[in-house]
Amino acid sequence: MTATGRDAIRVDHDDPGVVTISINRPDRMNALDHSTVTALVEIITEYGADPATRAIVLAGEGGAFTTGADLQAMREAGEDAPTPDATMDRAAALVRAVLTTQVPVIAAVTGPAAGVGVSLALASDLVLMSEDAYLLFAFTNIGLMPDGGASVLLPAAVGRSIASRMLLRGDAVSASEARDVGLALEIHPSSDLRPAAAKLARRLARGPRRALELTKRAVAGATLAELDAALAREHEGQRELLTSADFAEGVSSILEKRRPNFS
């Protein structure tokens, strides 16, 4: 049975105060169901507020960072699936947890980071990618719009023109392109990614915790002043789209491994 909630999150500690938080649902390519997103929010918030924590690394077990929302779980839940409002609230809470936590957050991305998973990476302060990793802006590919703050996080990082191209076309952005446009700091072979992320985290952990916290807050304040408005727009738009025929067709096409036929 696929793990969910806190059972789907692995937490490792390093002596200098580095906490590695890993999504551990490899049988679902680390897709996130509602309970696992809730657990991630709680764990990031708890460790970020702990004075003993100096840096956080976000990662995924197996061959993926996270493929975003667990579409299979949504279909299996049927009428018991979380409401669109609840889904959007959790996505927003996850991004806010990363952006507002008191310590630097490093995303160690291997394989795909898709949907809300790409928002999780973008919300991190620094992104390291493996050579086979990619950022998949798949929202429009399944009849949705960007969420998890992606509609502001991506333009803030790369500008309107590049963001529009990636989001409207539903691009898969390779590690090399991500580095070229400033979304990724470094690229490493898969076997070296975790050690590289740990090395960077330890470097940050040796720094002045309060100064790093205020620097992180200042950068977010300067570049993401529209975050609240963007999340509100995403909530309103996605609430409509999550109940649309196009989204139902998009989900079916993914699960049935075929091209969608949107109305």
Sequence and secondary structure as in RCSB ss.txt:
>XXXX:A:sequence
MTATGRDAIRVDHDDPGVVTISINRPDRMNALDHSTVTALVEIITEYGADPATRAIVLAGEGGAFTTGADLQAMR
EAGEDAPTPDATMDRAAALVRAVLTTQVPVIAAVTGPAAGVGVSLALASDLVLMSEDAYLLFAFTNIGLMPDGGA
SVLLPAAVGRSIASRMLLRGDAVSASEARDVGLALEIHPSSDLRPAAAKLARRLARGPRRALELTKRAVAGATLA
ELDAALAREHEGQRELLTSADFAEGVSSILEKRRPNFS
>XXXX:A:secstr
    GGGGEEEEEETTTEEEEEE  GGGTT B HHHHHHHHHHHHHHHH TT  EEEEEESTT SB SB HHHHH
HHGGGS  HHHHHHHHHHHHHHHHHSSS EEEEE SEEETHHHHHHHHSSEEEEETT EEE  TGGGT    TTH
HHHHHHHH HHHHHHHHHHT EEEHHHHHHTTS SEEE HHHHHHHHHHHHHHHHTS HHHHHHHHHHHHHHH T
THHHHHHHHHHHHHHHTTSHHHHHHHHHHHTTS     
